[in-house]
Amino acid sequence: MKTGLLRGRDHTRLGAVAALAEGRAAVALSRGGAAKTYDHADPNEDACAFALGDRGWLVAVADGHWGCGGAERVLERIFERHAPRWTSPMAIALAERWVAEAPEVVLDLNRALVAAESGGGSVGRTTLSLCLARPDDGWWAGLCVGDSHLFRVDADGVREPWAAPASDVRFLGDPRLDRARAEAGLRAGVERGAMRGAIVLATDGLSETGIGVADAAAAVAASVVAVRRDSTELRPLATARGLALRALEAQRRQRSGDNVATACLWLEG
């Protein structure tokens, strides 16, 4: 399994965008286009990652609140525990189990964050959005906790399949989280069919009122359209980086910043 991870603690220069890409996956990360105007612990509390296995492609973005360690640890836990089996040839029935297993995944990630915090780490409440694509099996799936975004982009336009606000728990890293709250606070689903277009993820630095862009879906659409003439291997990187740059431009204009993490899975050839 090939992996890539960008940690907020390593990228703290205002206006800069770091990016990584491999195959059909790419991630990008920035401290932001302007200084934060709200209280915070670390300059950059976001992180993003990809994992490419023999049968599956995974991208994820995480947004820490009051500490960069939460976003890092949740993605590290995904690499350790979940990505190897999700991307392996053996997980052929995973689509049928995805939604049912989602609460257990959330609880496992939550336990990892609570343990890291009790050990003295810089761990705050953390949001997560991830996408797993299994192109040979003809499906992709998403899992979201909190206000980070997951967009589906295809010939029909841009949509956010699971954009409804969580009814209860909005963060990972909550010691009170039990199964009932996990079920109420997550958004998960599976879509089958032709693997076309792209999946684009972003933390709320893209869309936060008074900080990010006015229309997040329009910014995603523009980022995808802008790369259509690029070669296929460059499109994921150009999309992830281009979307981050659009967020930074909005933040500079409004003189109010936030960290931004983006990711792209380019599904079609």
C-alpha positions as CSV (number, residue, x, y, z in Angstrom):
1,M,0.0,0.0,0.0
2,K,1.4,3.4,-1.0
3,T,0.5,6.3,1.3
4,G,1.0,10.0,1.5
5,L,0.3,12.3,4.5
6,L,0.6,16.0,5.0
7,R,0.6,17.2,8.6
8,G,-0.3,20.8,9.6
9,R,2.6,21.1,12.0
10,D,5.0,20.8,9.0
11,H,3.2,23.5,6.9
12,T,2.9,26.8,8.7
13,R,3.7,29.5,6.2
14,L,0.8,31.8,5.2
15,G,-0.1,31.6,1.6
16,A,1.9,28.5,0.8
17,V,0.3,25.2,-0.5
18,A,1.9,21.8,-0.1
19,A,0.8,18.9,-2.2
20,L,1.4,15.2,-2.8
21,A,0.1,12.9,-5.5
22,E,0.3,9.3,-6.6
23,G,-1.7,7.7,-9.4
24,R,-5.3,8.9,-9.2
25,A,-5.0,10.4,-5.8
26,A,-3.8,13.8,-4.6
27,V,-3.9,16.0,-1.4
28,A,-3.0,19.6,-0.7
29,L,-2.6,21.5,2.6
30,S,-2.2,25.1,3.6
31,R,-2.1,27.2,6.8
32,G,-4.4,29.6,5.0
33,G,-4.4,32.8,3.0
34,A,-4.6,35.1,6.0
35,A,-4.1,34.9,9.7
36,K,-6.8,33.3,11.9
37,T,-8.9,35.8,13.7
38,Y,-10.2,33.4,16.3
39,D,-8.6,31.6,19.2
40,H,-6.6,28.5,18.3
41,A,-3.7,26.3,19.6
42,D,-1.6,25.7,16.6
43,P,-1.0,27.6,13.3
44,N,-2.1,24.7,11.1
45,E,-4.4,22.1,12.7
46,D,-5.5,20.3,9.5
47,A,-4.1,17.2,7.8
48,C,-4.8,15.2,4.6
49,A,-3.7,11.8,3.3
50,F,-4.1,9.1,0.6
51,A,-3.6,5.4,0.5
52,L,-3.4,3.3,-2.7
53,G,-3.8,-0.5,-2.4
54,D,-4.1,-3.4,-4.9
55,R,-7.8,-2.9,-5.2
56,G,-8.8,0.4,-3.6
57,W,-8.0,4.1,-3.5
58,L,-8.5,6.2,-0.3
59,V,-8.3,9.9,0.4
60,A,-9.1,11.7,3.6
61,V,-9.0,15.2,5.1
62,A,-9.2,16.0,8.8
63,D,-9.6,19.3,10.7
64,G,-8.4,19.6,14.3
65,H,-9.8,22.1,16.7
66,W,-7.6,23.3,19.5
67,G,-4.6,21.2,18.5
68,C,-2.9,19.8,15.4
69,G,-2.5,16.3,16.9
70,G,-6.1,15.2,16.4
71,A,-6.0,15.5,12.6
72,E,-2.7,13.7,12.4
73,R,-3.6,10.9,14.8
74,V,-7.0,10.1,13.1
75,L,-5.3,9.8,9.7
76,E,-2.5,7.7,11.2
77,R,-5.1,5.4,12.7
78,I,-6.8,5.0,9.4
79,F,-3.4,3.9,7.9
80,E,-2.8,1.5,10.8
81,R,-6.1,-0.2,11.2
82,H,-8.5,0.4,8.3
83,A,-6.8,1.4,4.9
84,P,-5.0,-1.9,4.5
85,R,-8.2,-4.0,4.6
86,W,-10.3,-1.4,2.7
87,T,-7.9,-1.3,-0.2
88,S,-7.0,-5.1,-0.4
89,P,-8.3,-7.6,-2.9
90,M,-10.0,-9.5,-0.1
91,A,-12.6,-6.8,0.7
92,I,-14.9,-7.7,-2.1
93,A,-18.0,-7.6,0.1
94,L,-17.1,-4.3,1.8
95,A,-19.8,-2.3,0.0
96,E,-22.5,-4.3,1.7
97,R,-21.0,-3.7,5.1
98,W,-19.8,-0.2,4.8
99,V,-22.7,1.7,6.4
100,A,-23.3,-0.9,9.1
101,E,-19.6,-0.9,10.0
102,A,-19.2,2.9,9.9
103,P,-20.1,3.4,13.6
104,E,-17.5,1.0,14.7
105,V,-14.9,2.8,12.6
106,V,-15.9,6.1,14.2
107,L,-15.6,4.6,17.6
108,D,-12.2,3.1,16.9
109,L,-10.9,6.5,15.6
110,N,-12.4,8.2,18.6
111,R,-10.7,5.9,21.0
112,A,-7.4,6.6,19.3
113,L,-7.8,10.3,19.8
114,V,-9.0,10.1,23.4
115,A,-6.0,7.9,24.2
116,A,-3.6,10.3,22.5
117,E,-5.1,13.2,24.5
118,S,-4.8,11.4,27.8
119,G,-1.1,10.8,26.9
120,G,-0.5,14.5,26.7
121,G,-0.7,15.0,23.0
122,S,-1.9,18.2,21.3
123,V,-5.2,16.7,20.4
124,G,-8.4,18.6,20.0
125,R,-11.8,17.8,18.6
126,T,-11.5,16.7,15.1
127,T,-13.6,16.4,11.9
128,L,-13.1,13.9,9.2
129,S,-14.2,13.2,5.6
130,L,-12.9,10.2,3.6
131,C,-13.6,8.5,0.4
132,L,-12.8,4.9,-0.7
133,A,-13.1,4.0,-4.3
134,R,-13.0,0.4,-5.6
135,P,-13.0,0.9,-9.3
136,D,-12.7,-2.7,-10.3
137,D,-15.6,-3.5,-8.1
138,G,-17.7,-0.6,-9.5
139,W,-18.4,1.3,-6.3
140,W,-17.1,4.1,-4.0
141,A,-18.1,5.0,-0.5
142,G,-17.8,8.0,1.9
143,L,-17.7,8.6,5.6
144,C,-17.9,12.0,7.2
145,V,-18.0,13.3,10.8
146,G,-18.4,17.0,11.3
147,D,-18.4,19.8,8.8
148,S,-15.6,18.8,6.4
149,H,-16.9,18.2,2.8
150,L,-17.2,15.4,0.3
151,F,-18.2,16.4,-3.2
152,R,-19.1,14.1,-6.2
153,V,-18.3,15.7,-9.6
154,D,-19.5,14.1,-12.8
155,A,-21.3,15.0,-16.0
156,D,-24.4,15.9,-14.0
157,G,-22.6,18.6,-12.0
158,V,-21.4,18.8,-8.4
159,R,-23.2,17.4,-5.4
160,E,-22.5,16.7,-1.8
161,P,-24.2,13.4,-1.1
162,W,-24.0,13.4,2.6
163,A,-24.1,17.1,3.5
164,A,-26.8,17.1,6.2
165,P,-25.5,18.4,9.5
166,A,-24.8,15.8,12.2
167,S,-27.7,15.6,14.6
168,D,-25.6,15.0,17.7
169,V,-21.8,14.5,17.8
170,R,-19.8,16.7,15.5
171,F,-16.3,15.8,16.4
172,L,-14.0,12.8,17.0
173,G,-12.0,12.9,20.2
174,D,-15.0,13.1,22.5
175,P,-14.7,10.8,25.6
176,R,-18.5,10.7,25.9
177,L,-19.0,9.2,22.4
178,D,-20.9,5.9,22.5
179,R,-22.4,3.9,19.7
180,A,-25.7,5.7,19.7
181,R,-24.0,9.1,19.4
182,A,-21.7,7.7,16.8
183,E,-24.6,6.6,14.7
184,A,-26.4,9.9,15.1
185,G,-23.3,12.0,14.3
186,L,-21.8,10.3,11.2
187,R,-22.8,10.4,7.5
188,A,-21.9,7.5,5.4
189,G,-23.0,5.9,2.1
190,V,-22.1,3.8,-0.9
191,E,-22.7,4.6,-4.6
192,R,-22.4,2.1,-7.4
193,G,-22.1,2.5,-11.2
194,A,-19.8,4.0,-13.7
195,M,-16.6,5.3,-12.2
196,R,-16.5,8.7,-13.9
197,G,-15.5,12.2,-12.8
198,A,-13.9,12.9,-9.5
199,I,-14.4,12.9,-5.7
200,V,-13.2,16.1,-4.0
201,L,-12.8,16.6,-0.3
202,A,-12.1,19.8,1.7
203,T,-12.1,21.0,5.3
204,D,-14.2,24.0,6.3
205,G,-11.4,26.5,5.5
206,L,-12.9,26.3,2.0
207,S,-16.4,27.3,3.0
208,E,-16.6,28.9,6.4
209,T,-18.8,32.0,6.4
210,G,-16.7,35.2,6.2
211,I,-13.5,33.2,5.6
212,G,-13.8,30.9,2.6
213,V,-15.6,31.0,-0.7
214,A,-19.2,32.0,-1.0
215,D,-20.2,28.8,-3.0
216,A,-18.1,25.8,-2.2
217,A,-19.7,23.6,-4.9
218,A,-19.0,26.2,-7.5
219,A,-15.4,26.4,-6.4
220,V,-15.1,22.6,-6.7
221,A,-16.7,22.7,-10.2
222,A,-14.3,25.4,-11.4
223,S,-11.3,23.5,-10.0
224,V,-12.3,20.4,-11.9
225,V,-13.2,22.2,-15.2
226,A,-9.8,24.0,-15.1
227,V,-7.9,20.7,-15.3
228,R,-9.9,19.0,-18.1
229,R,-7.2,19.7,-20.7
230,D,-4.4,18.4,-18.4
231,S,-3.2,14.8,-18.8
232,T,-5.0,12.3,-16.7
233,E,-2.1,11.8,-14.3
234,L,-1.9,15.5,-13.5
235,R,-5.6,16.1,-12.9
236,P,-5.9,15.0,-9.3
237,L,-2.9,17.2,-8.2
238,A,-4.1,20.2,-10.2
239,T,-7.6,19.8,-8.7
240,A,-6.6,19.5,-5.1
241,R,-4.1,22.3,-5.3
242,G,-6.4,24.6,-7.4
243,L,-9.2,24.3,-4.9
244,A,-6.9,25.1,-2.0
245,L,-5.7,28.2,-3.9
246,R,-9.3,29.3,-4.4
247,A,-9.9,29.1,-0.7
248,L,-6.7,31.1,0.0
249,E,-7.7,33.8,-2.4
250,A,-11.1,34.2,-0.6
251,Q,-9.4,34.3,2.7
252,R,-6.9,37.0,1.6
253,R,-9.8,39.1,0.2
254,Q,-11.7,38.9,3.5
255,R,-8.6,39.2,5.7
256,S,-9.7,36.3,7.7
257,G,-8.0,32.9,7.5
258,D,-8.4,29.2,8.4
259,N,-6.4,26.1,7.6
260,V,-7.4,24.3,4.3
261,A,-6.9,20.6,3.5
262,T,-8.2,19.2,0.1
263,A,-8.1,15.9,-1.6
264,C,-9.0,14.5,-5.0
265,L,-9.7,11.0,-6.4
266,W,-9.9,11.1,-10.2
267,L,-12.0,8.2,-11.2
268,E,-12.2,8.3,-15.0
269,G,-9.5,7.5,-17.5
